[in-house]
Amino acid sequence: MRIKSIAGLMLAAILTVNLFGCGSGNKFDREKWTKETLINSITLCGEKLSYPVTAESLGGSFTLTNKQTNGEGATADLQHNGSKVCVLRFECAPDQINDKSEASRLIFVPDESQKEVLSINGFTAKDSLKDAKSKIGEPTEEKGATLYYKTSDNGRLEIVGGAGEDIFAINLYFEN
């Protein structure tokens, strides 16, 4: 009889941990999330991003190409093994961009073959806006088909919905 009681308590404890303890700690919380926390929750082509974001920190399979002026800064295509993955924005002139330059934004507009290249807490562009809320957490703000997640230090994640449930773009802002 005592063994059944102990086994029942152990089963209840395991179920409680599985239901409430796992996965909920990484959900978005504006008070706790910073630009660094946000960036650390992202993988790009299987590589974990780190803050500050540089081509060098991603590893040798990433390169910067097509550097050009964009407003007061510059942009460059980030390529992985020769294929464009996203665009990075820098607060400098194009000729000053190198693999150690710190990006201020990441702009990801995937085609069908790239929808799973970028992942945030398991959320990818293959998912829906509803999936973003369940995997990342409730956004700070929602306007139309765009979810905004703002960090405590002015970083921002935007998930832009497209036609139907499709994800059109995922943008990260982490400028100082």
Secondary structure, DSSP 8 states (H G I E B T S, - for coil): -HHHHHHHHHHHHHHHIIIIISSGGGS--TTT--HHHHHHTEEETTEE--SS--HHHH-TTEEEEEEEEETTEEEEEEEETTEEEEEEEESS-GGG--TT---SEEEE---GGGTTSEEETTB-TTS-HHHHHHHT---SEEETTEEEEE-TTS-EEEEEE-STT-EEEEEEE---
